[in-house]
Amino acid sequence: MEFPDHIFKAYDIRGLVEGELSVELAYRLGRSFVIFLKNKDFDFNGRQIVVGRDMRDSSLGFQRELIRGINDEGVDVVDVGLVSTPVFNFASAHYKEHAGGIMVTASHNPAEYNGFKITFEDGLPLGGATGMDDIKDMVQKGEFDESDYKGQLMKKDVLSDYIEKIFSLVDKEEIKPMKLVVDGGNGMGGVVLPKVIEKLPIEVEYLYMEPDGGFPNHEANPLKLETLRDLQNKVKEFGADFGFALDGDADRIGLVDENGEVVGASFVGALVGLEILKKKGSGKMYYDLRSSMVIPEVWKENGGEPEMCMVGHALIKKLMKENKAIFASELSQHLYYGDLYNLESSDLSLLLVLQMLSREGKTLSTMVEPLKKYYHSGEINFKVEDKDGVIAKLEETYKSEAQEISHLDGLYIKFDWGWFSVRKSNTEPVLRLNLEAKEADVMRQKKEEIEAIITS
């Protein structure tokens, strides 16, 4: 049996449950991950691999076969059960006896998808540059030797340790009574976040917290503004201080202010980064190259050392670890914390927003207003066959007026009026354009100008 190559992504394995994934794939993946680590001279003496899952209908069956595959390679498994991706990543990184892990999840993708996220012992993900091709080759071949020893299965509840850890990173006593609306999107936030909020003086209205892999109310993807409409309405109806949304595996967030207005991703990253600086004072901080110019500006003004980076959690986490960064913000609303093994945590993000509003005594919209200095296009996708040719044409067209040109991730060009970025999709004939200008008219003009070049 062979599987479609395209399910092996840059940062995970993900595909349609019907026709692309199977329990056989899960079994082979379990065995292949163990062999991969052993080939790297990893010592499993007294150590186990962590396995967790989300709430999708197919996840339990995939998890069982993952466990069987790992055990058949002679390695013990710790089953952490039904968990969010932040809790799973924490379980991989926090305990010395854990040798990495595999989580069954398709993150924010619709119900017909599932997948697998693979992590090393430090919580950093296995990706394209760190072993995904090796894993793919072993899974496709499916050639395994019989092991003399079968590993054992044990269960562990890691949630209490996770909650203790994130509360150690904020001043809980500083958080004042507030009204909050949370939209769990029928994802994994419903398993974790209420146990965090119950420790706080918060009056909360919950929407769609029951884990349901069919996503009966809306797609669990806060980047799609239409998924936030119920949250926006409930915030206004409830008179809440703000609204908080989660994606399917609860590693990304969406924020709505007290007026029911969606807070832009760059503004969320800027504010949470400032909250980290309140505690740290200074330190290396990363923002992905699609983000607003306001992020490096305000971080630098407040003692941070901002640096632009590529898109993608595997790349960002690696950068943070190598350079001892204190925080990173990605336009996808993944927020990464140096004090939490460089991992995302929607739960910690909520605590930091609550801490910020409590201390400042201001509404969220008031906190956001000074950040609204520039005009961002949002990400626009174009179907393009000759992606490299279009990128070369854009660079040739604009290089004479450029202040800065970067090939860090596709093409990034900075001008006196603003900047634009064009990135290639890894999996389809698509170019992704982001553009920001200092004036609204200029943003519209440049967007039309660049779109004309791309589509020509």
URURDA-V550795 format. One record per pair of residues at least 12 apart in sequence whose ideal C-beta (glycine too) atoms are under 7 Angstrom apart, sorted by the first residue. I is the first residue (numbers start at 1). J is the second residue. Records with the same first field share a line. If there is no record, write none. Layout:
BEGIN
I=J ; J
END
This chain:
BEGIN
1=24 ; 142
2=140
3=20 ; 25 ; 139 ; 140
4=20
6=427
7=20 ; 21
8=132 ; 136
9=427
10=127 ; 128 ; 312 ; 426
11=125 ; 127 ; 312 ; 313 ; 314
12=115 ; 116 ; 117
13=115 ; 116
14=106 ; 109 ; 113 ; 115
15=113 ; 115
16=112 ; 113
17=58 ; 112 ; 113 ; 114
21=114
23=61 ; 62 ; 65
25=139
26=62 ; 65 ; 66 ; 69
27=65 ; 68 ; 69
28=69 ; 139 ; 142
29=66 ; 69 ; 102 ; 116 ; 139
30=65 ; 66 ; 67 ; 68 ; 69 ; 70
31=69 ; 72 ; 73 ; 144
32=135 ; 138 ; 139
33=102 ; 118 ; 135
34=70 ; 73 ; 75
35=73 ; 138
36=131 ; 134 ; 135
37=99 ; 100
42=99
44=75 ; 99
46=97
47=97 ; 98 ; 99
48=76 ; 77 ; 78 ; 97 ; 98 ; 99
49=70 ; 75 ; 77 ; 99 ; 100 ; 101
50=78 ; 80 ; 88 ; 91 ; 92 ; 98 ; 101
51=63 ; 66 ; 67 ; 77 ; 79 ; 101 ; 102
52=80 ; 81 ; 83 ; 88 ; 101 ; 103
53=82 ; 103 ; 104
54=104 ; 105 ; 188 ; 248 ; 249
55=82 ; 187 ; 188 ; 211 ; 212 ; 213
56=106 ; 114 ; 213
57=213
58=114
59=104 ; 114
62=104 ; 114
63=104
66=102 ; 104
67=79 ; 153
70=151
71=150 ; 151 ; 153
72=147 ; 150
73=147
74=147 ; 149 ; 150 ; 151
75=151
76=151 ; 152 ; 154
77=151 ; 153
78=98 ; 154 ; 156
79=153 ; 155
80=156 ; 158
81=155
82=191
83=188 ; 191
84=188 ; 189 ; 191 ; 192 ; 249 ; 250 ; 251
85=103 ; 105 ; 117 ; 249 ; 250 ; 251
86=250 ; 251 ; 343 ; 344 ; 345 ; 346 ; 347
87=158 ; 159 ; 162 ; 192
88=101 ; 103
89=119 ; 123 ; 343
90=158 ; 162 ; 165 ; 343
91=158
92=119 ; 121 ; 123
93=122 ; 123 ; 341 ; 343
94=161
98=121
99=121
100=119 ; 120 ; 121
101=119
102=116 ; 118
103=116 ; 117
104=116
105=117 ; 249
106=248
107=247 ; 248 ; 249
108=220 ; 221 ; 247 ; 248 ; 252
110=215 ; 219
111=213 ; 214 ; 215
122=341
123=341 ; 343
124=317 ; 318 ; 321
125=313 ; 314 ; 317
127=314
159=192 ; 195
163=195 ; 196
165=340
166=345 ; 347 ; 348 ; 351
169=339 ; 340 ; 348
170=351 ; 352 ; 355
171=355
174=355 ; 358 ; 359
175=200 ; 201 ; 354 ; 355 ; 358
176=201 ; 358
177=201
178=202 ; 241 ; 354 ; 357
179=203 ; 238 ; 239 ; 240 ; 241
180=202 ; 204 ; 240 ; 241 ; 242 ; 244
181=205 ; 207 ; 231 ; 234 ; 235 ; 238 ; 240 ; 243
182=204 ; 206 ; 207 ; 244
183=207 ; 208 ; 230 ; 231 ; 243 ; 245
184=206 ; 207 ; 208 ; 209 ; 246
185=208 ; 215 ; 218 ; 220 ; 245 ; 246 ; 247 ; 248
186=208 ; 210 ; 211 ; 212 ; 215 ; 216 ; 217 ; 220
187=211 ; 220 ; 246 ; 247 ; 248 ; 249 ; 250
188=211 ; 248 ; 249 ; 250
189=246 ; 250 ; 346
190=209 ; 210 ; 211
191=211
192=250 ; 347
193=347
194=209
196=347
200=354
205=234 ; 238 ; 240
207=230 ; 231 ; 234
220=247 ; 248
221=247
222=245 ; 247 ; 252 ; 253 ; 254 ; 333
223=332 ; 333
225=262
228=245 ; 254 ; 256 ; 262
231=243 ; 245 ; 256
232=256 ; 260
233=260
235=256 ; 258 ; 260
236=260
240=258
241=258 ; 357 ; 364
242=255 ; 256 ; 257 ; 258 ; 364
243=256
244=350
246=346
250=346
251=334 ; 344 ; 346
252=332 ; 333 ; 334 ; 346
253=333 ; 346 ; 349
254=333
255=268
257=364 ; 365 ; 368
258=363 ; 364 ; 365
259=365
261=365
263=364 ; 368
265=331 ; 333
266=291 ; 292 ; 294 ; 295 ; 331 ; 376
267=368 ; 371
268=333
269=287 ; 291 ; 295 ; 329 ; 335
270=294 ; 295 ; 298 ; 371
271=356 ; 367
272=335 ; 349 ; 352
273=285 ; 295 ; 299 ; 304 ; 327 ; 329
274=298 ; 302
275=352 ; 355 ; 356
276=326 ; 327
277=299 ; 302 ; 303 ; 304
280=326
281=303
282=303 ; 304 ; 305
283=304 ; 305 ; 325 ; 326
284=305 ; 307 ; 323 ; 324 ; 325 ; 326
285=299 ; 304 ; 305 ; 306 ; 325 ; 326 ; 327 ; 328
286=307 ; 309 ; 316 ; 319 ; 320 ; 325 ; 328
287=306 ; 308 ; 329
288=309 ; 310 ; 311 ; 330 ; 331
289=308 ; 408 ; 409 ; 412 ; 421
290=311 ; 331 ; 379 ; 421 ; 434
291=329 ; 331
292=374 ; 376 ; 436
293=374 ; 436
294=371 ; 373 ; 374
295=329
298=371
308=408
310=408 ; 409
311=330 ; 409 ; 423
313=334
316=328 ; 330 ; 336
317=336 ; 342
320=336 ; 338 ; 342
321=342
325=338
326=338
335=349
374=418 ; 436 ; 437 ; 438
375=436 ; 437 ; 439 ; 440 ; 443
376=436
377=434 ; 435 ; 436 ; 443 ; 447
379=432 ; 434
380=433
381=430 ; 432
382=430 ; 431 ; 433 ; 454 ; 455
383=429 ; 430
384=429 ; 430 ; 431 ; 454
385=429
387=424 ; 429 ; 431
390=431 ; 454
391=410 ; 411 ; 422
393=453
394=411 ; 422 ; 450 ; 453
395=411
397=453
398=413
401=415
402=414 ; 415
403=415 ; 416
409=423
410=422 ; 423 ; 424
417=437 ; 438 ; 442
418=436 ; 437 ; 438 ; 442
419=436
420=433 ; 434 ; 435 ; 446 ; 450
421=434
431=454
433=450 ; 454
435=447 ; 450
END
